[in-house]
Amino acid sequence: MRQMSFFEEKRKAVGCPSYAWPLVPFMVQIPCFFLWMISIRRMSLDGHPGFDCGGALWFQNLTEFSHGYSGFTFPFLMASLHYIIVQVSFKKPLVEETKDIFGLLSTYYKRYLDFLTVPIAFIGFCIPQGSQLYWITNSSLTLVQHFALRNPTILAKLGLLDKNRQKTASEEIGASETPRLQDNSTIAATKENVSPEKNPLDSPEKWQKIPIENMSPVELTTLAVPFLSSNDKESAIPLLKLALDKDPEYLRALVLMGRVLLLKQINDEAVEYFERAISKLSLAGLPTDPEEVDFLILSSQWAGIACERQGKKDEGRVHFERVANMDEPEDPTSKGYYFDALLLLASTLYDAGQKAEAAKYLRLVVAYNPGYKKFLEQCEQHEDLASDLARSRREL
C-alpha cells in the first residue's frame, strides 16, 4: 500500500492522467458515433421528411444507396480518410522507438486498422448516403483535430505543449552536420531579451505561459530546435516561419529552415533560405566570427547538396568552391565542417571527370582525416590510368 501511495503521489506530481483516461474514447466517443450512425440510417430508411431532397449535387436523395459512377465517391472517400487518420495517428516508428510488448502490440494494431480500409470501402456501398455524409464529416473533423493537436502554436494556446520537447536537442543536429545551432549564446541572448532575472527557457513549466506571438525570433528558434531531433520536424516549420516574419535576416532561423526543408527533400525552397543566409554572411566579405563561419560553411555545403539533388551540378559546385576559397578555420568543429565541404567538392569534381583536381582536395581531406585515404587511392588510380592511356596514344 505504501508503494501504491508513493506511486500515486508521483503520478499526480508529474500530471499523469488517471488509468481510466484511455477508456474515455470507448465509453464516450465510440458509442456516440454508432448512436448517430444508427439514428441517421433509420431516418434514411424510414423516409424521414426532408431526407429525400435534403442533399446536394449528385446525392440529392439521402435515403438512397450509392449508385452510378458518382456513387464511388463517398465510399472511397470514407476509406481514404480512415487510412489517412491511421497514418497520422501512428506517425512515429513505434517498433524502432519501443522494443517492449506494447510497441509490438501497437504495430499489429496499426496493421489491423490499415486492413480495415478495404472493408470500410465496401460498407460505404451498403449504407444510405445520409449515413455516408455523416461518416465523412466525422472523419474530416477527426483529421483536422489530429493535425491541430500536432501544431505547437495551437498546443501552446491550449496549454498542452509537451514539456519534454523543450529539452536540448543534440544527437541528430549536433553530432552529424548541424553547427552550434543551439548553444549557450542562444540561451544567453534569450535571457537578455526576456528577463534579467530568470529565463523562461530554464523552466519548461513556464513555456506554456508565454504566447507564441509574443516570443522573439531567438526564443522561437530555440523552441523549434528540439523538433529537429525528433520525428516531428514539420512542427519546427511554423515556429521558424514566425521567427523569420519578425526578423527576415535572422541567420540561425534561415539556416535551420533550410535544413528542415532539405531533410524533407524540398530542395528548391531549401536553396532559397540557404542563399539568403549566404548573401547576408558575404555582404561585408568573409565572416570572422566562429559561429558565422559555421553558418557560411554549412549553408554553402547544404545549398550545394540541394542543387545537386535537382541536377544542377554546376550551381552545386559553385557553393562547394565557396568553402574551398575560405581559409581553414581554427575552431575544431568549424574545421570538421570545412573538410566535409571539401570532400563534397572532390566528389563533384570526380564525377565531372576532373580527377586531378579532385585528388588535390582529397589530399587535404586525408591530411585532416586519414579515414578517407581509400577515396584518394581510388581517385589516383583512375588518374594514373588516364595518364597511361594518353601516353600510349602519343606513342601510336
JOSUL-V705610 format. One line per field, one symbol per residue. phi: phi as a letter, one per 30 degrees, with the letter a starting at -180 (. if undefined). A space follows every 50 residues. Layout:
phi->???
//
This chain:
phi->.ddddddddddddcidddddeddeeddbddedddddddddddddddieej ddbccahdcdcdddddaiddddddeddddddddddddddcdddddddbcd ddddddddddddddddededdddedcbdddddddeddddddddddddddc ddddddddicdddddddddbeddddcbddddbbddddddddddcadcbdd ddbeddddccdedcddedddddddeeddccdcddddddddddddddbdcd eedddddddddddcicdddddedddddddddcdciddcdedddedddddd dddddddddcicdddddedddedddddddddedddddddddddddddddd ddicdddddeddddddddbddcdddddddddddddddddddddddd
//
